[in-house]
Amino acid sequence: MAPFGSSNWLYIALVGLVVGVLARFLTPGRRRLGVILTALLGIGGALLGTWAGQQFGWYAPGQAAGFLGALLGAIAILGVLQLLRPGR
């Protein structure tokens, strides 16, 4: 199952980067992530969005998460990382 409905890795990486950048922009706080980690954040968000959407019945099995689902998944990952980050 491809996270963005495509098996083309360049497409997945580019859309993952866009989703990761938007998620970082929309969440408060400063994050020191490079380009590769930002793209992986977006791809992980798409995988989380697809899984959660299938569990709640929003997506059919085999159907990839949409752009908004991927964005919400990436924001959720950033929220969990913020909770796990040691305090300053």
C-alpha positions as CSV (number, residue, x, y, z in Angstrom):
1,M,0.0,0.0,0.0
2,A,1.4,3.3,-1.0
3,P,1.0,6.2,1.4
4,F,-0.2,8.7,-1.2
5,G,-1.9,6.4,-3.7
6,S,1.2,6.1,-5.8
7,S,4.1,3.7,-5.9
8,N,6.5,6.2,-7.5
9,W,9.1,7.0,-4.7
10,L,10.0,10.4,-6.0
11,Y,6.3,11.4,-5.9
12,I,5.9,10.0,-2.4
13,A,9.0,11.9,-1.2
14,L,8.0,15.2,-2.7
15,V,4.4,15.1,-1.4
16,G,5.8,13.9,2.0
17,L,8.1,16.9,2.0
18,V,5.2,19.3,1.3
19,V,3.1,17.6,4.0
20,G,5.9,17.7,6.5
21,V,6.7,21.4,5.9
22,L,3.0,22.3,6.3
23,A,2.7,20.2,9.5
24,R,5.8,22.0,10.9
25,F,4.4,25.3,9.9
26,L,1.0,24.7,11.5
27,T,2.3,23.4,14.8
28,P,3.7,25.7,17.5
29,G,7.3,25.5,18.6
30,R,10.7,25.3,16.9
31,R,11.7,22.0,15.4
32,R,15.2,21.3,14.1
33,L,14.5,18.8,11.4
34,G,16.3,18.6,8.1
35,V,14.8,18.0,4.7
36,I,15.0,14.3,4.9
37,L,13.4,14.1,8.3
38,T,10.7,16.5,7.2
39,A,9.9,14.3,4.2
40,L,9.8,11.2,6.5
41,L,7.5,13.1,8.8
42,G,5.1,13.7,6.0
43,I,5.3,10.0,4.8
44,G,4.8,8.8,8.4
45,G,1.8,11.1,8.7
46,A,0.3,9.6,5.6
47,L,0.8,6.1,6.9
48,L,-0.7,7.1,10.3
49,G,-3.6,8.9,8.6
50,T,-4.3,5.9,6.4
51,W,-4.2,3.5,9.3
52,A,-6.3,5.7,11.6
53,G,-8.8,6.4,8.8
54,Q,-9.3,2.7,8.1
55,Q,-9.7,1.9,11.8
56,F,-12.4,4.6,12.2
57,G,-14.1,3.7,8.9
58,W,-13.1,6.9,7.0
59,Y,-11.1,5.0,4.3
60,A,-11.7,1.6,2.8
61,P,-9.0,-1.0,3.1
62,G,-6.4,-0.4,0.4
63,Q,-7.4,3.3,0.0
64,A,-4.7,5.8,0.8
65,A,-5.2,8.8,3.0
66,G,-5.9,12.1,1.3
67,F,-3.7,15.1,1.7
68,L,-5.7,16.3,4.7
69,G,-5.5,12.9,6.4
70,A,-1.7,12.9,5.8
71,L,-1.4,16.4,7.2
72,L,-3.4,15.5,10.4
73,G,-1.3,12.4,10.8
74,A,1.9,14.4,10.6
75,I,0.6,16.9,13.1
76,A,-0.3,14.0,15.4
77,I,3.3,12.7,15.1
78,L,4.7,16.1,15.9
79,G,2.4,16.3,19.0
80,V,3.6,13.0,20.3
81,L,7.2,14.0,19.7
82,Q,6.6,17.2,21.7
83,L,5.2,15.2,24.6
84,L,8.2,12.8,24.5
85,R,10.8,15.6,24.3
86,P,12.7,16.2,27.5
87,G,11.8,19.4,29.3
88,R,14.1,22.4,29.2
